[in-house]
Amino acid sequence: MSKIFDNSSGQAVDLSNLGTIIRERREALGLTQSRLAQLSGLSRQTLVGLEAGALSDLGFNRVTQVLAVLGLDLDPPSQAARDRKRGLWMAAKNASVSYVQEVPPDTLGHALVSGNVPKGCAAHLTHLLDEAPVPLVVMAVEEAAASKGVAPKAVWRNVAKIARSLAVQRQRLWV
């Protein structure tokens, strides 16, 4: 079994256990293997192997890319650290950085859940989908879905709809 050394605890993390954690988190976020691979810059084949525990070696940077997109840490991989972050608020701030009028987090959440771009928010959403770090968008999707009681998978479909309607530069990432 392949292991990754975790310096903070002095323990080795087994890649097959990590793969299970990644698969469960991906499914909880409503992401397909293809979408997660695309968002994290890995091939789908590599992600499938990681989730199945079939890889004998995977570089630290590649593992941390996947974990970052999922909002997980290696210390140890858990959602506890993610739960302390306010992803929707951070995404709203990021989307508003270049604009006089800020988009409130609840408005951003509603847009992500509904797939509709609120009046006056097109530039904000374009900025979010074109410029924001992918893990930030993932956190926003997760929080928006939870706050409205919908499946994250449905919100991802609406993110794709928004990306298409705004013709964002990173459209292929979201569709």
C-alpha positions in Angstrom: 0.0 0.0 0.0 1.2 3.5 -0.8 1.5 6.0 2.0 1.9 9.7 2.2 3.8 11.0 5.2 1.9 13.6 7.3 4.5 15.7 9.0 2.1 17.3 11.5 1.2 14.0 13.2 4.2 11.9 12.3 1.8 9.3 10.8 1.7 7.9 7.3 -1.6 8.3 5.4 -2.5 5.3 3.4 -3.4 6.2 -0.2 -6.3 3.7 -0.3 -7.8 5.3 2.8 -7.3 8.7 1.3 -9.0 7.5 -1.9 -12.1 6.4 0.1 -12.2 9.8 1.8 -11.9 11.6 -1.5 -14.6 9.5 -3.2 -17.0 10.1 -0.3 -16.4 13.8 -0.3 -16.7 14.0 -4.1 -20.0 12.3 -3.9 -21.2 14.5 -1.1 -20.4 17.5 -3.2 -22.3 16.1 -6.2 -19.2 16.0 -8.4 -18.5 13.3 -11.0 -15.1 11.8 -11.3 -14.6 13.7 -14.6 -15.6 17.0 -13.0 -13.3 16.6 -10.0 -10.5 15.5 -12.3 -11.0 18.6 -14.4 -11.2 21.0 -11.5 -8.1 19.6 -9.8 -6.0 19.3 -13.0 -5.7 15.5 -12.9 -6.7 12.9 -15.5 -9.9 11.0 -14.8 -7.9 7.8 -14.9 -5.6 9.1 -12.1 -8.6 10.1 -10.0 -10.2 6.7 -10.6 -7.0 4.9 -9.5 -6.7 7.2 -6.4 -10.3 6.5 -5.3 -9.9 2.8 -5.9 -6.7 2.6 -3.9 -5.0 1.2 -7.0 -2.2 3.7 -7.3 1.3 2.7 -6.1 2.6 6.3 -6.2 1.1 9.8 -6.5 3.0 13.0 -5.8 2.2 15.1 -2.8 1.3 18.1 -5.0 -1.2 16.1 -7.0 -2.9 14.8 -3.8 -3.1 18.3 -2.3 -4.6 19.7 -5.5 -7.5 17.2 -5.1 -7.8 17.8 -1.4 -7.9 21.6 -1.9 -10.7 21.4 -4.4 -12.7 19.3 -2.0 -11.9 21.6 1.0 -10.0 18.9 2.8 -6.6 18.9 4.6 -4.0 16.2 5.1 -3.9 17.0 8.8 -5.8 14.6 8.8 -8.3 14.8 5.9 -11.5 15.9 7.5 -14.3 18.3 6.9 -13.9 20.0 10.3 -11.5 22.6 8.9 -13.8 23.1 5.9 -16.8 23.7 8.2 -15.0 26.6 9.9 -14.7 28.5 6.6 -17.4 30.7 5.3 -17.2 29.7 1.6 -20.2 31.6 0.4 -19.2 34.8 2.1 -15.6 34.4 0.8 -16.9 33.8 -2.7 -19.2 36.8 -2.5 -16.3 39.0 -1.4 -14.1 37.6 -4.1 -16.8 38.2 -6.8 -17.2 41.8 -5.5 -13.5 42.8 -5.3 -13.5 45.0 -8.4 -17.0 46.5 -8.0 -18.5 49.3 -6.0 -21.6 47.3 -5.3 -21.0 44.1 -3.4 -23.1 41.0 -4.1 -24.4 39.7 -0.8 -23.7 36.0 0.1 -27.4 35.1 0.2 -27.9 36.6 -3.3 -24.9 34.7 -4.6 -26.2 31.5 -3.0 -29.6 32.0 -4.6 -28.0 32.6 -8.0 -26.0 29.4 -7.7 -29.0 27.4 -6.6 -31.5 28.8 -9.1 -29.1 29.2 -12.1 -30.4 32.7 -12.7 -28.2 35.7 -12.7 -29.7 38.5 -10.6 -30.0 42.0 -12.1 -26.7 43.8 -11.6 -24.7 40.7 -10.7 -23.6 39.5 -14.1 -20.1 41.0 -13.7 -19.8 39.6 -10.2 -20.7 36.1 -11.3 -18.4 36.3 -14.4 -15.5 37.4 -12.1 -16.3 34.5 -9.7 -16.3 31.8 -12.4 -13.4 33.3 -14.3 -11.0 34.4 -11.6 -11.9 32.8 -8.2 -9.8 29.8 -7.0 -11.7 26.6 -7.8 -11.8 25.5 -4.1 -13.6 28.7 -3.3 -16.3 28.0 -5.9 -16.6 24.5 -4.6 -17.2 25.8 -1.0 -19.8 28.3 -2.3 -21.6 25.5 -4.2 -21.6 23.3 -1.1 -22.9 26.0 1.2 -25.5 27.3 -1.2 -26.8 23.7 -1.6 -26.9 23.1 2.1 -28.6 26.4 2.9 -31.4 25.8 0.4 -31.7 22.0 1.0 -30.8 20.9 -2.5 -28.3 18.4 -3.8 -25.0 19.9 -4.7 -25.3 18.1 -8.1 -28.2 20.3 -8.9 -26.3 23.4 -8.0 -23.4 22.3 -10.3 -25.8 22.0 -13.2 -26.8 25.6 -12.5 -23.2 26.8 -12.3 -22.8 25.3 -15.8 -25.9 27.1 -16.9 -24.6 30.4 -15.5 -21.2 29.9 -17.1 -22.9 29.3 -20.5 -25.2 32.3 -20.2 -22.4 34.6 -19.2 -20.0 33.1 -21.7 -17.2 33.0 -19.1 -13.6 32.3 -20.2 -13.3 29.3 -18.0 -16.7 27.9 -19.2 -15.2 24.5 -20.1 -14.2 24.1 -16.4 -17.8 24.5 -15.2 -19.8 22.8 -18.0 
